[in-house]
Amino acid sequence: MKYQILKTNCEEEIKQLFTDVFTESETPAEGTLIGNLVEELQKTTKPEDIFCFVAIDKNKIIASIFFTRFTTETNLNAFILSPVAVATQHQKKGIGQNLIKFAIDYLKQNNVELLLTYGDPDFYSKVSFKNISEEIIKAPLKLTYPNGWLAQSLISENVSPVNGSTMCVKALMDQKYW
Ligand SMILES: CC(C)(COP(=O)(O)OP(=O)(O)OC[C@H]1O[C@@H](n2cnc3c(N)ncnc32)[C@H](O)[C@@H]1OP(=O)(O)O)[C@@H](O)C(=O)NCCC(=O)NCCS
């Protein structure tokens, strides 16, 4: 098993991985939605605003994760994690957590200061994310599940409040993902 940043062009393979995983874990409609999201993220995001990491086993991508730029009025170097998928037959073996930890280390070394995500606190707390309120950091769109608004600082113990409104990349600026 190898964890690495994705530099080659594997757009179709990655789209298929996300479509399959979310079809199997949720519904075919969710699979299509998330497959299309990762296609949009790869097509419409400037290279300096996106990181994709993968886990490779026997020359096949078996897990993948995206981080895209999260813009604050204070110009913090911040990224949001979304989405992540581990191939169904490889889930629950620690690969998801290891891939996220690999990515966080890489981003820390590249001077990223703050990470956000929006998801299940029980899972993301295993990789150091903590619940935050919108008084600490505003979400770019309305949160359907405020409990899932999570962050971690890569430069200090706690997440400091961030003034003003926030934005994410174009592909994620759609209420259906929030
Ligand atoms: C969620 C996901 C990325 C986790 O990766 P993974 O390799 O299966 O998880 P790991 O083996 O590293 O971690 C397993 C731990 O996380 C928990 N966990 C796994 N999936 C979870 C989920 N969907 N919700 C809450 N907790 C979850 C397990 O209970 C387990 O906890 P334990 O170690 O205390 O038993 C993966 O299961 C997946 O792709 N699921 C379908 C798609 C999805 O839900 N993506 C996340 C939203 S973007």
Ligand as a Chemical Component Dictionary entry (heavy atoms), coordinates in Angstrom:
data_LIG
# 
_chem_comp.id                   LIG 
_chem_comp.type                 NON-POLYMER 
_chem_comp.pdbx_formal_charge   0 
_chem_comp.three_letter_code    LIG 
# 
loop_
_chem_comp_atom.comp_id 
_chem_comp_atom.atom_id 
_chem_comp_atom.alt_atom_id 
_chem_comp_atom.type_symbol 
_chem_comp_atom.charge 
_chem_comp_atom.model_Cartn_x 
_chem_comp_atom.model_Cartn_y 
_chem_comp_atom.model_Cartn_z 
_chem_comp_atom.pdbx_ordinal 
LIG C1  C1  C 0 -15.716 6.931  5.649  1  
LIG C2  C2  C 0 -14.511 6.247  5.043  2  
LIG C3  C3  C 0 -13.704 7.229  4.206  3  
LIG C4  C4  C 0 -13.641 5.733  6.215  4  
LIG O1  O1  O 0 -12.510 5.045  5.700  5  
LIG P1  P1  P 0 -12.145 3.598  6.273  6  
LIG O2  O2  O 0 -10.856 3.193  5.686  7  
LIG O3  O3  O 0 -13.305 2.681  6.066  8  
LIG O4  O4  O 0 -12.047 3.908  7.831  9  
LIG P2  P2  P 0 -10.868 3.503  8.823  10 
LIG O5  O5  O 0 -10.694 2.012  8.763  11 
LIG O6  O6  O 0 -9.667  4.324  8.645  12 
LIG O7  O7  O 0 -11.497 3.938  10.188 13 
LIG C5  C5  C 0 -12.478 3.147  10.722 14 
LIG C6  C6  C 0 -13.081 3.843  11.886 15 
LIG O8  O8  O 0 -13.918 4.895  11.447 16 
LIG C7  C7  C 0 -15.276 4.583  11.720 17 
LIG N1  N1  N 0 -16.036 4.841  10.496 18 
LIG C8  C8  C 0 -15.819 4.342  9.291  19 
LIG N2  N2  N 0 -16.740 4.819  8.427  20 
LIG C9  C9  C 0 -17.528 5.645  9.129  21 
LIG C10 C10 C 0 -18.638 6.452  8.805  22 
LIG N3  N3  N 0 -19.165 6.504  7.574  23 
LIG N4  N4  N 0 -19.179 7.167  9.790  24 
LIG C11 C11 C 0 -18.677 7.118  11.044 25 
LIG N5  N5  N 0 -17.632 6.381  11.401 26 
LIG C12 C12 C 0 -17.065 5.658  10.458 27 
LIG C13 C13 C 0 -15.334 3.111  12.080 28 
LIG O9  O9  O 0 -16.347 2.878  13.023 29 
LIG C14 C14 C 0 -13.956 2.850  12.631 30 
LIG O10 O10 O 0 -13.874 3.172  13.996 31 
LIG P3  P3  P 0 -13.016 2.238  14.995 32 
LIG O11 O11 O 0 -11.608 2.281  14.472 33 
LIG O12 O12 O 0 -13.182 2.888  16.316 34 
LIG O13 O13 O 0 -13.642 0.892  14.862 35 
LIG C15 C15 C 0 -14.899 5.015  4.177  36 
LIG O14 O14 O 0 -15.529 4.048  4.983  37 
LIG C16 C16 C 0 -15.802 5.372  3.012  38 
LIG O15 O15 O 0 -15.313 5.653  1.921  39 
LIG N6  N6  N 0 -17.142 5.327  3.202  40 
LIG C17 C17 C 0 -18.100 5.610  2.161  41 
LIG C18 C18 C 0 -18.016 7.041  1.679  42 
LIG C19 C19 C 0 -18.106 8.059  2.803  43 
LIG O16 O16 O 0 -18.953 7.959  3.688  44 
LIG N7  N7  N 0 -17.208 9.059  2.769  45 
LIG C20 C20 C 0 -17.125 10.057 3.811  46 
LIG C21 C21 C 0 -17.975 11.225 3.549  47 
LIG S1  S1  S 0 -17.258 12.336 2.369  48 
# 
loop_
_chem_comp_bond.comp_id 
_chem_comp_bond.atom_id_1 
_chem_comp_bond.atom_id_2 
_chem_comp_bond.value_order 
_chem_comp_bond.pdbx_ordinal 
LIG C1  C2  SING 1  
LIG C2  C3  SING 2  
LIG C2  C4  SING 3  
LIG C2  C15 SING 4  
LIG C4  O1  SING 5  
LIG O1  P1  SING 6  
LIG P1  O2  DOUB 7  
LIG P1  O3  SING 8  
LIG P1  O4  SING 9  
LIG O4  P2  SING 10 
LIG P2  O5  DOUB 11 
LIG P2  O6  SING 12 
LIG P2  O7  SING 13 
LIG O7  C5  SING 14 
LIG C5  C6  SING 15 
LIG C6  O8  SING 16 
LIG C6  C14 SING 17 
LIG O8  C7  SING 18 
LIG C7  N1  SING 19 
LIG C7  C13 SING 20 
LIG N1  C8  SING 21 
LIG N1  C12 SING 22 
LIG C8  N2  DOUB 23 
LIG N2  C9  SING 24 
LIG C9  C10 SING 25 
LIG C9  C12 DOUB 26 
LIG C10 N3  SING 27 
LIG C10 N4  DOUB 28 
LIG N4  C11 SING 29 
LIG C11 N5  DOUB 30 
LIG N5  C12 SING 31 
LIG C13 O9  SING 32 
LIG C13 C14 SING 33 
LIG C14 O10 SING 34 
LIG O10 P3  SING 35 
LIG P3  O11 DOUB 36 
LIG P3  O12 SING 37 
LIG P3  O13 SING 38 
LIG C15 O14 SING 39 
LIG C15 C16 SING 40 
LIG C16 O15 DOUB 41 
LIG C16 N6  SING 42 
LIG N6  C17 SING 43 
LIG C17 C18 SING 44 
LIG C18 C19 SING 45 
LIG C19 O16 DOUB 46 
LIG C19 N7  SING 47 
LIG N7  C20 SING 48 
LIG C20 C21 SING 49 
LIG C21 S1  SING 50 
# 
